[in-house]
Amino acid sequence: MIVCVCNALRERDCREAAGMPEVRRAGCVYRRLNCRVRCGACVATMKAIVDELRDERAARQMSRSEEPLVDTTQVQVE
């Protein structure tokens, strides 16, 4: 799917750029893809992609922090 007609940005490319941990806003995606906003019709979609991937990263980090550091099922107490 084309996200930005003006810059011919595909969703796959936008998601790849937005998936980088340092990307926090839609503007960062445009910069990573070496372009800029032109007509602005794509900004809401780009923001939604960035927000979605940021939320997914946060959820993964939360689930990792909830995992036990040691597998207590295998530890024998004497």
N, C-alpha and C positions, 0 to 999 in steps of 0.2 A: 504494500500500500504506500502511496506517496503521501508524506506528511506535509511537505512544503513544496508547492509547485514552483514558486519563484526560484528556489535553489535546487530543485530536483532532489530533495532529500527523501530517501526511503525510510520506512519505519524501522527496518532492520538496522540500518546505519545509525539512526537516531537512538535506538535502544542500546546499541553497542557503545556509543559515546556516553549516553546517560548512565550506563552501568558502572562507569568508573567511580570509585569512592570519592574522589575530589569534586565530582560534579554535584552541585547543590541546587542550581537554578537552571531554567531553560536557556538563559543566555550563555551559560557554560557549554551547553551542547552545540550551539551555533559556533562558538569560538573553536571548539575541538574539531568541528567539521569545516573550519576555515571559511565561514560565511557569516552573514548577518541577517537580521530580520528585515524584510522589505515591506510587503503589504500588511503583514501582521495576522493574516487569517490562520496561520499555523501555530501561533503562540499558545493558545489554550490546549491544543493537542500535545504540543511539546512539553508544556507544564504538567499535563496529566501523566505523560510517560515518565518524566523525572520523578514526580511524586510517587508513582507506583513502584518504580525501582528502588527509590529511597526507603519506602515502607517495607519492601521485601528484604532489603539489606538489614534494616533494623530488626525485623522479625527473626532473621537468621542469627543475628548477634544475640538476641534475647534467648533464643532456644539453646545456643551454645553456652551461655552463662548459667543456664539452669541445669546443665548436665553435670553429674558428679565428676570430680577430678580423678577419683579412684573407683574402680569397680568393686563395690563393697560386697557383692555376691560371691566373689572369689577369695576374699580375705578371711583367713582362719585366725580366730582369737584363741590364745592359749591361756 
